């Protein structure tokens, strides 16, 4: 009976560890969602500013046409250059932000995929334990008993590996 109790304790600890890891991934995923939302809003704002910049440039160019009628040599070329100075910088800024958003989205997808994998592993473990026969439980208990005599530092690593091997052998 003590062996089964020990088995249950270790199993519960392992499930809790997996659930904690799952919660951490979900929290990180939510955080990255928030960052993506903020960056998307900034990107839209910059795009809007860029559109307004083009409108201002168009107005400035029409004003330039009027001014060139009076003094083409003094104002013409210099004014059009000043109006177009910021455009490459804004485009570069938008490209950098687009790249950052794409990177965050791909990281989010990778975390989501890893989270789904952990969820599937947890479900398999739960199914395997519920389907364990008495003989399987005895084998599992003997593995856990052997592990208790081991070095405490390596105990968790070995028990997880043993659990994994045992569950994989059931499939």
Residue frames as a rotation matrix with the C-alpha (Angstrom) as fourth column:
UNK 1
0.568 0.823 0.000 0.00
0.823 -0.568 0.000 0.00
0.000 0.000 -1.000 0.00
UNK 2
0.372 -0.528 -0.764 2.92
0.166 -0.772 0.614 2.32
-0.913 -0.355 -0.200 0.74
UNK 3
-0.644 -0.640 0.418 4.24
0.490 0.074 0.868 1.63
-0.587 0.765 0.266 -2.74
UNK 4
-0.067 0.716 0.694 0.98
0.960 -0.143 0.240 2.72
0.272 0.683 -0.678 -4.33
UNK 5
0.778 0.324 -0.538 0.91
0.524 -0.808 0.270 5.81
-0.347 -0.492 -0.798 -2.13
UNK 6
-0.112 -0.907 -0.405 4.46
0.171 -0.419 0.892 6.67
-0.979 0.031 0.202 -3.17
UNK 7
-0.621 -0.052 0.782 3.54
0.763 0.186 0.619 6.08
-0.177 0.981 -0.076 -6.77
UNK 8
0.402 0.875 0.269 0.55
0.898 -0.434 0.072 8.39
0.180 0.212 -0.960 -6.48
UNK 9
0.595 -0.235 -0.769 2.61
0.306 -0.818 0.487 11.14
-0.743 -0.525 -0.415 -4.83
UNK 10
-0.519 -0.854 -0.026 5.26
0.237 -0.173 0.956 11.06
-0.821 0.490 0.292 -7.54
UNK 11
-0.451 0.418 0.789 2.66
0.890 0.143 0.433 10.92
0.068 0.897 -0.436 -10.24
UNK 12
0.660 0.725 -0.198 0.76
0.746 -0.664 0.058 13.86
-0.090 -0.186 -0.979 -8.76
UNK 13
0.213 -0.677 -0.704 4.02
0.154 -0.689 0.708 15.83
-0.965 -0.259 -0.042 -8.51
UNK 14
-0.739 -0.515 0.434 4.76
0.461 0.083 0.884 15.11
-0.491 0.853 0.176 -12.15
UNK 15
0.001 0.824 0.567 1.28
0.972 -0.133 0.192 16.16
0.234 0.551 -0.801 -13.21
UNK 16
0.730 0.258 -0.633 1.56
0.494 -0.840 0.227 19.37
-0.473 -0.478 -0.740 -11.19
UNK 17
-0.256 -0.900 -0.352 4.95
0.189 -0.404 0.895 20.12
-0.948 0.162 0.274 -12.76
UNK 18
-0.702 0.049 0.710 3.47
0.710 0.120 0.694 19.66
-0.051 0.992 -0.119 -16.23
UNK 19
0.404 0.909 0.101 0.47
0.903 -0.414 0.111 21.81
0.143 0.046 -0.989 -15.33
UNK 20
0.442 -0.337 -0.831 2.78
0.310 -0.812 0.494 24.55
-0.842 -0.476 -0.254 -14.01
UNK 21
-0.671 -0.733 0.107 4.78
0.309 -0.145 0.940 24.44
-0.674 0.664 0.324 -17.23
UNK 22
-0.333 0.662 0.672 1.54
0.918 0.064 0.391 24.63
0.215 0.747 -0.629 -19.20
UNK 23
0.676 0.581 -0.454 0.41
0.693 -0.711 0.122 27.67
-0.252 -0.397 -0.883 -17.17
UNK 24
-0.038 -0.780 -0.625 3.78
0.196 -0.619 0.761 29.36
-0.980 -0.094 0.176 -17.74
UNK 25
-0.808 -0.248 0.535 3.46
0.539 0.059 0.840 28.81
-0.240 0.967 0.086 -21.49
UNK 26
0.122 0.934 0.337 -0.09
0.962 -0.195 0.191 30.14
0.244 0.301 -0.922 -21.47
UNK 27
0.594 0.028 -0.804 1.02
0.459 -0.833 0.310 33.24
-0.660 -0.553 -0.508 -19.54
UNK 28
-0.470 -0.848 -0.245 3.89
0.170 -0.360 0.917 33.81
-0.866 0.390 0.314 -21.94
UNK 29
-0.591 0.346 0.729 1.53
0.804 0.186 0.564 33.32
0.059 0.920 -0.388 -24.86
UNK 30
0.540 0.827 -0.153 -0.88
0.841 -0.539 0.056 35.91
-0.036 -0.159 -0.987 -23.43
UNK 31
0.263 -0.543 -0.797 1.99
0.235 -0.766 0.599 38.32
-0.936 -0.345 -0.074 -22.87
UNK 32
-0.779 -0.589 0.214 3.14
0.311 -0.066 0.948 37.93
-0.544 0.806 0.234 -26.46
UNK 33
-0.116 0.833 0.541 -0.46
0.978 -0.001 0.211 38.41
0.176 0.554 -0.814 -27.65
UNK 34
0.679 0.351 -0.644 -0.54
0.551 -0.824 0.132 41.71
-0.485 -0.445 -0.753 -25.77
UNK 35
-0.223 -0.854 -0.471 2.79
0.083 -0.498 0.863 42.79
-0.971 0.153 0.182 -27.27
UNK 36
-0.728 0.005 0.686 1.58
0.669 0.221 0.709 41.85
-0.149 0.975 -0.164 -30.75
UNK 37
0.346 0.930 0.125 -1.59
0.937 -0.349 0.003 43.87
0.046 0.116 -0.992 -30.21
UNK 38
0.524 -0.214 -0.824 0.40
0.255 -0.884 0.392 46.89
-0.812 -0.416 -0.409 -29.04
UNK 39
-0.574 -0.816 -0.068 2.83
0.123 -0.169 0.978 46.64
-0.810 0.553 0.197 -31.94
UNK 40
-0.428 0.507 0.748 -0.03
0.903 0.216 0.371 46.22
0.027 0.834 -0.550 -34.40
UNK 41
0.664 0.678 -0.314 -1.65
0.704 -0.709 -0.042 49.37
-0.251 -0.193 -0.948 -33.03
UNK 42
0.153 -0.707 -0.691 1.66
-0.004 -0.699 0.715 51.22
-0.988 -0.107 -0.110 -33.32
UNK 43
-0.725 -0.426 0.541 2.09
0.471 0.265 0.841 49.90
-0.502 0.865 0.008 -36.84
UNK 44
0.087 0.849 0.521 -1.37
0.991 -0.129 0.044 51.11
0.105 0.513 -0.852 -37.83
UNK 45
0.702 0.121 -0.702 -0.62
0.368 -0.905 0.213 54.47
-0.610 -0.408 -0.679 -36.25
UNK 46
-0.298 -0.904 -0.307 2.64
0.010 -0.325 0.946 54.75
-0.955 0.279 0.106 -38.19
UNK 47
-0.598 0.149 0.788 0.90
0.786 0.303 0.539 53.73
-0.159 0.941 -0.299 -41.41
UNK 48
0.532 0.847 0.002 -1.74
0.843 -0.530 -0.093 56.39
-0.077 0.051 -0.996 -40.77
UNK 49
0.435 -0.468 -0.769 0.97
0.062 -0.837 0.544 58.97
-0.898 -0.285 -0.335 -40.12
UNK 50
-0.633 -0.716 0.294 2.72
0.292 0.131 0.947 57.87
-0.717 0.686 0.126 -43.30
UNK 51
-0.139 0.676 0.724 -0.52
0.989 0.054 0.139 58.33
0.055 0.735 -0.676 -45.28
UNK 52
0.806 0.413 -0.425 -0.96
0.481 -0.874 0.064 61.80
-0.345 -0.256 -0.903 -43.79
UNK 53
-0.050 -0.917 -0.397 2.67
0.094 -0.400 0.912 62.51
-0.994 0.009 0.106 -44.65
UNK 54
-0.636 -0.138 0.760 1.92
0.727 0.224 0.649 61.68
-0.260 0.965 -0.043 -48.29
UNK 55
0.425 0.859 0.285 -1.10
0.898 -0.440 -0.011 64.01
0.116 0.261 -0.958 -48.22
UNK 56
0.649 -0.273 -0.710 1.03
0.173 -0.856 0.488 66.79
-0.741 -0.440 -0.508 -46.73
UNK 57
-0.462 -0.877 0.130 3.66
0.285 -0.008 0.959 66.15
-0.840 0.480 0.254 -49.39
UNK 58
-0.279 0.441 0.853 1.01
0.959 0.087 0.269 66.39
0.044 0.893 -0.447 -52.12
UNK 59
0.803 0.565 -0.188 -0.28
0.584 -0.809 0.068 69.68
-0.113 -0.164 -0.980 -50.68
UNK 60
0.312 -0.780 -0.542 3.27
0.062 -0.552 0.831 70.93
-0.948 -0.293 -0.124 -50.34
UNK 61
-0.579 -0.533 0.617 4.03
0.609 0.220 0.762 69.96
-0.542 0.817 0.197 -53.92
UNK 62
0.223 0.708 0.670 0.97
0.947 -0.321 0.023 71.87
0.231 0.629 -0.742 -55.17
UNK 63
0.869 -0.003 -0.495 2.07
0.219 -0.895 0.390 74.89
-0.444 -0.447 -0.776 -53.14
UNK 64
-0.128 -0.992 0.009 5.52
0.288 -0.029 0.957 74.41
-0.949 0.125 0.290 -54.61
UNK 65
-0.230 0.115 0.966 4.04
0.972 0.083 0.222 74.67
-0.055 0.990 -0.131 -58.10
UNK 66
0.814 0.559 0.158 2.58
0.558 -0.828 0.056 78.07
0.162 0.043 -0.986 -57.17
UNK 67
0.662 -0.614 -0.430 5.84
0.014 -0.564 0.826 79.24
-0.750 -0.552 -0.364 -55.65
UNK 68
-0.235 -0.799 0.554 7.89
0.656 0.290 0.697 78.12
-0.717 0.527 0.456 -58.62
UNK 69
0.428 0.447 0.785 5.86
0.876 -0.420 -0.239 80.47
0.223 0.790 -0.571 -60.77
UNK 70
0.999 -0.033 0.019 7.31
-0.038 -0.952 0.303 83.35
0.008 -0.303 -0.953 -58.71
UNK 71
0.323 -0.946 0.037 10.83
-0.946 -0.323 0.006 82.16
0.006 -0.037 -0.999 -58.06
UNK 72
0.926 0.083 -0.367 11.81
-0.163 0.968 -0.192 78.72
0.339 0.238 0.910 -59.35
UNK 73
0.094 -0.985 -0.142 15.52
-0.009 0.142 -0.990 79.17
0.996 0.095 0.004 -58.63
UNK 74
-0.421 -0.320 0.849 15.10
-0.742 -0.417 -0.525 80.13
0.522 -0.851 -0.062 -54.94
UNK 75
-0.085 0.535 0.841 12.50
-0.927 0.267 -0.263 77.68
-0.365 -0.802 0.473 -53.68
UNK 76
0.454 0.553 -0.698 11.74
-0.844 0.519 -0.138 74.85
0.286 0.652 0.702 -56.12
UNK 77
0.131 -0.462 -0.877 14.37
-0.175 0.860 -0.479 72.15
0.976 0.216 0.031 -55.79
UNK 78
-0.816 -0.533 0.226 15.19
-0.284 0.028 -0.959 72.72
0.504 -0.846 -0.174 -52.11
UNK 79
-0.303 0.783 0.544 11.58
-0.939 -0.146 -0.312 72.57
-0.165 -0.605 0.779 -50.88
UNK 80
0.596 0.548 -0.587 10.75
-0.671 0.741 0.010 69.31
0.441 0.388 0.809 -52.68
UNK 81
-0.211 -0.757 -0.618 13.86
-0.045 0.639 -0.768 67.69
0.976 -0.134 -0.169 -51.20
UNK 82
-0.828 -0.065 0.558 12.88
-0.533 -0.219 -0.817 68.78
0.175 -0.974 0.147 -47.68
UNK 83
0.135 0.978 0.159 9.36
-0.990 0.139 -0.012 67.32
-0.034 -0.155 0.987 -48.09
UNK 84
0.714 0.166 -0.680 10.71
-0.387 0.903 -0.186 63.93
0.583 0.396 0.709 -49.12
UNK 85
-0.275 -0.934 0.227 13.51
-0.730 0.049 -0.682 63.64
0.626 -0.353 -0.696 -46.52
UNK 86
-0.391 0.134 0.911 11.54
-0.847 0.334 -0.413 61.70
-0.359 -0.933 -0.017 -43.86
UNK 87
0.545 0.730 -0.412 9.91
-0.834 0.520 -0.182 59.19
0.081 0.443 0.893 -46.20
UNK 88
0.063 -0.539 -0.840 12.79
-0.291 0.795 -0.532 56.62
0.955 0.278 -0.107 -46.29
UNK 89
-0.849 -0.387 0.360 13.11
-0.424 0.093 -0.901 56.78
0.315 -0.918 -0.243 -42.50
UNK 90
-0.129 0.894 0.430 9.38
-0.914 0.061 -0.401 56.12
-0.384 -0.444 0.809 -42.01
UNK 91
0.578 0.316 -0.752 9.45
-0.671 0.709 -0.218 53.23
0.464 0.631 0.622 -44.46
UNK 92
-0.379 -0.802 -0.462 12.45
-0.235 0.566 -0.790 51.71
0.895 -0.191 -0.403 -42.69
UNK 93
-0.760 0.161 0.630 10.70
-0.645 -0.066 -0.761 52.11
-0.081 -0.985 0.154 -39.32
UNK 94
0.319 0.948 -0.011 7.59
-0.927 0.309 -0.214 50.38
-0.199 0.079 0.977 -40.67
UNK 95
0.340 -0.267 -0.902 9.67
-0.457 0.791 -0.407 47.54
0.822 0.550 0.147 -42.08
UNK 96
-0.749 -0.662 0.027 11.42
-0.305 0.307 -0.902 47.01
0.589 -0.683 -0.432 -38.73
UNK 97
-0.491 0.643 0.588 8.11
-0.779 -0.023 -0.626 46.99
-0.389 -0.766 0.512 -36.86
UNK 98
0.511 0.654 -0.557 6.57
-0.836 0.529 -0.146 44.60
0.199 0.541 0.817 -39.41
UNK 99
-0.094 -0.656 -0.749 9.51
-0.282 0.739 -0.612 42.25
0.955 0.154 -0.254 -38.90
UNK 100
-0.879 -0.209 0.429 9.15
-0.451 0.065 -0.890 42.45
0.158 -0.976 -0.152 -35.10
UNK 101
0.013 0.963 0.268 5.44
-0.931 0.109 -0.349 41.63
-0.365 -0.245 0.898 -35.35
UNK 102
0.499 0.126 -0.857 6.16
-0.625 0.738 -0.256 38.68
0.600 0.663 0.447 -37.66
UNK 103
-0.540 -0.776 -0.325 8.81
-0.250 0.517 -0.818 37.36
0.803 -0.361 -0.474 -35.24
UNK 104
-0.726 0.330 0.603 6.42
-0.649 -0.039 -0.760 37.64
-0.227 -0.943 0.243 -32.29
UNK 105
0.368 0.906 -0.211 3.70
-0.925 0.332 -0.188 35.87
-0.100 0.264 0.959 -34.22
UNK 106
0.260 -0.318 -0.912 6.01
-0.389 0.830 -0.400 32.99
0.884 0.459 0.093 -35.13
UNK 107
-0.838 -0.532 0.121 7.21
-0.292 0.251 -0.923 32.73
0.461 -0.809 -0.365 -31.50
UNK 108
-0.314 0.819 0.480 3.59
-0.881 -0.063 -0.469 32.69
-0.354 -0.570 0.742 -30.38
UNK 109
0.551 0.529 -0.645 2.80
-0.765 0.629 -0.138 29.89
0.333 0.570 0.751 -32.83
UNK 110
-0.251 -0.729 -0.637 5.82
-0.232 0.684 -0.692 27.88
0.940 -0.026 -0.341 -31.63
UNK 111
-0.879 -0.034 0.476 4.76
-0.477 0.004 -0.879 28.27
0.028 -0.999 -0.019 -27.99
UNK 112
0.104 0.991 0.082 1.22
-0.962 0.121 -0.246 27.29
-0.253 -0.054 0.966 -28.86
UNK 113
0.397 -0.039 -0.917 2.50
-0.536 0.801 -0.266 24.19
0.745 0.598 0.297 -30.64
UNK 114
-0.673 -0.705 -0.224 4.69
-0.171 0.442 -0.880 23.25
0.720 -0.554 -0.418 -27.67
UNK 115
-0.617 0.530 0.581 1.76
-0.748 -0.164 -0.644 23.81
-0.246 -0.832 0.498 -25.32
UNK 116
0.455 0.801 -0.389 -0.42
-0.882 0.465 -0.074 21.49
0.121 0.377 0.918 -27.41
UNK 117
0.007 -0.555 -0.832 2.34
-0.281 0.797 -0.535 18.85
0.960 0.238 -0.150 -27.31
UNK 118
-0.907 -0.339 0.250 2.56
-0.301 0.107 -0.948 19.07
0.294 -0.935 -0.199 -23.53
UNK 119
-0.179 0.932 0.315 -1.20
-0.942 -0.070 -0.328 18.83
-0.283 -0.356 0.891 -23.29
UNK 120
0.496 0.326 -0.805 -1.19
-0.654 0.750 -0.099 15.67
0.571 0.576 0.585 -25.41
UNK 121
-0.473 -0.742 -0.475 1.58
-0.133 0.593 -0.794 14.14
0.871 -0.312 -0.380 -23.27
UNK 122
-0.808 0.221 0.546 -0.36
-0.582 -0.159 -0.797 14.91
-0.089 -0.962 0.257 -20.11
UNK 123
0.261 0.960 -0.103 -3.49
-0.961 0.248 -0.119 13.30
-0.089 0.130 0.988 -21.56
UNK 124
0.246 -0.247 -0.937 -1.53
-0.396 0.857 -0.330 10.19
0.885 0.452 0.113 -22.55
UNK 125
-0.814 -0.581 0.005 -0.08
-0.208 0.283 -0.936 9.89
0.542 -0.763 -0.352 -19.07
UNK 126
-0.491 0.705 0.512 -3.50
-0.805 -0.142 -0.575 10.24
-0.333 -0.695 0.638 -17.49
UNK 127
0.491 0.668 -0.560 -4.98
-0.835 0.544 -0.083 7.66
0.248 0.508 0.825 -19.87
UNK 128
-0.110 -0.639 -0.761 -2.09
-0.274 0.756 -0.595 5.26
0.955 0.144 -0.259 -19.25
UNK 129
-0.905 -0.224 0.361 -2.42
-0.389 0.095 -0.916 5.47
0.171 -0.970 -0.173 -15.50
UNK 130
-0.097 0.950 0.296 -6.15
-0.923 0.026 -0.384 4.89
-0.372 -0.311 0.875 -15.66
UNK 131
0.664 0.349 -0.661 -5.58
-0.653 0.701 -0.286 1.81
0.363 0.622 0.694 -17.85
UNK 132
-0.399 -0.916 0.038 -2.73
-0.800 0.328 -0.503 0.35
0.448 -0.231 -0.864 -15.76
UNK 133
0.508 0.461 -0.727 -3.14
-0.053 0.860 0.508 -3.23
0.860 -0.220 0.461 -14.63
UNK 134
0.965 -0.142 0.219 -2.04
-0.214 0.050 0.976 -4.46
-0.149 -0.989 0.018 -11.24
UNK 135
0.528 -0.814 0.243 1.11
0.808 0.570 0.150 -5.92
-0.261 0.117 0.958 -12.80
UNK 136
0.187 -0.418 0.889 1.98
0.574 -0.688 -0.444 -2.58
0.797 0.594 0.111 -14.42
UNK 137
0.747 0.147 0.648 1.52
-0.359 -0.732 0.579 -0.86
0.560 -0.665 -0.494 -11.09
UNK 138
0.879 -0.474 0.049 3.87
0.237 0.523 0.819 -3.34
-0.414 -0.708 0.572 -9.41
UNK 139
0.208 -0.822 0.530 6.52
0.965 0.083 -0.249 -2.68
0.161 0.564 0.810 -12.07
UNK 140
0.291 -0.025 0.956 6.03
0.180 -0.980 -0.081 1.03
0.940 0.196 -0.281 -11.72
UNK 141
0.943 0.087 0.322 6.23
-0.295 -0.234 0.927 0.79
0.156 -0.968 -0.195 -7.92
UNK 142
0.646 -0.762 0.042 9.46
0.660 0.585 0.472 -1.21
-0.384 -0.277 0.881 -8.14
UNK 143
0.072 -0.592 0.802 10.93
0.763 -0.485 -0.427 1.47
0.642 0.643 0.417 -10.40
UNK 144
0.519 0.196 0.832 9.93
-0.234 -0.904 0.358 4.15
0.822 -0.381 -0.423 -7.90
UNK 145
0.982 -0.183 0.037 11.34
0.025 0.324 0.946 2.12
-0.185 -0.928 0.323 -4.99
UNK 146
0.317 -0.912 0.260 14.64
0.948 0.315 -0.051 1.76
-0.035 0.263 0.964 -6.83
UNK 147
0.131 -0.213 0.968 14.64
0.435 -0.865 -0.249 5.48
0.891 0.454 -0.021 -7.51
UNK 148
0.909 0.281 0.306 14.20
-0.127 -0.514 0.849 6.35
0.396 -0.811 -0.431 -3.82
UNK 149
0.700 -0.703 -0.123 17.59
0.531 0.398 0.748 4.84
-0.477 -0.589 0.652 -3.03
UNK 150
0.186 -0.636 0.749 19.27
0.897 -0.202 -0.393 7.03
0.402 0.745 0.532 -5.64
UNK 151
-0.782 -0.538 -0.314 20.87
0.607 -0.772 -0.189 10.40
-0.141 -0.338 0.931 -5.21
UNK 152
0.054 0.876 -0.480 18.18
0.620 -0.406 -0.672 13.06
-0.783 -0.261 -0.564 -4.53
UNK 153
-0.291 -0.239 -0.927 19.63
-0.398 -0.850 0.344 15.36
-0.870 0.469 0.152 -7.18
UNK 154
-0.891 -0.121 -0.438 19.09
-0.453 0.298 0.840 12.81
0.029 0.947 -0.320 -9.96
UNK 155
-0.718 0.625 0.307 15.88
0.299 0.675 -0.674 11.37
-0.628 -0.392 -0.672 -8.59
UNK 156
0.156 0.862 -0.482 13.45
-0.192 -0.452 -0.871 13.61
-0.969 0.228 0.095 -10.41
UNK 157
-0.135 -0.297 -0.945 15.24
-0.962 -0.187 0.197 13.28
-0.235 0.936 -0.260 -13.74
UNK 158
-0.956 -0.278 -0.090 15.39
-0.290 0.937 0.196 9.49
0.030 0.213 -0.977 -13.53
UNK 159
-0.532 0.816 0.226 11.81
0.310 0.436 -0.845 9.10
-0.788 -0.380 -0.485 -12.41
UNK 160
0.243 0.604 -0.759 10.55
-0.552 -0.557 -0.621 11.25
-0.797 0.570 0.198 -15.26
UNK 161
-0.413 -0.465 -0.783 12.65
-0.908 0.274 0.316 9.25
0.068 0.842 -0.536 -17.73
UNK 162
-0.981 0.059 0.186 11.43
0.016 0.974 -0.227 5.99
-0.194 -0.219 -0.956 -16.22
UNK 163
-0.162 0.982 -0.094 7.83
0.036 -0.089 -0.995 7.19
-0.986 -0.164 -0.021 -16.32
UNK 164
0.139 0.171 -0.975 8.21
-0.873 -0.443 -0.202 8.22
-0.467 0.880 0.088 -19.91
UNK 165
-0.741 -0.479 -0.470 9.77
-0.647 0.698 0.308 4.86
0.181 0.532 -0.827 -20.89
UNK 166
-0.825 0.478 0.302 7.09
0.197 0.744 -0.638 2.96
-0.530 -0.467 -0.708 -19.01
UNK 167
0.107 0.927 -0.359 4.27
-0.177 -0.337 -0.925 4.90
-0.978 0.162 0.128 -20.65
UNK 168
-0.034 -0.172 -0.984 5.83
-0.982 -0.175 0.065 4.59
-0.184 0.969 -0.163 -24.08
UNK 169
-0.943 -0.329 -0.053 6.15
-0.333 0.932 0.145 0.83
0.002 0.154 -0.988 -23.60
UNK 170
-0.429 0.865 0.260 2.42
0.137 0.347 -0.928 0.68
-0.893 -0.362 -0.267 -22.96
UNK 171
0.423 0.586 -0.692 1.74
-0.568 -0.424 -0.706 2.05
-0.706 0.691 0.153 -26.44
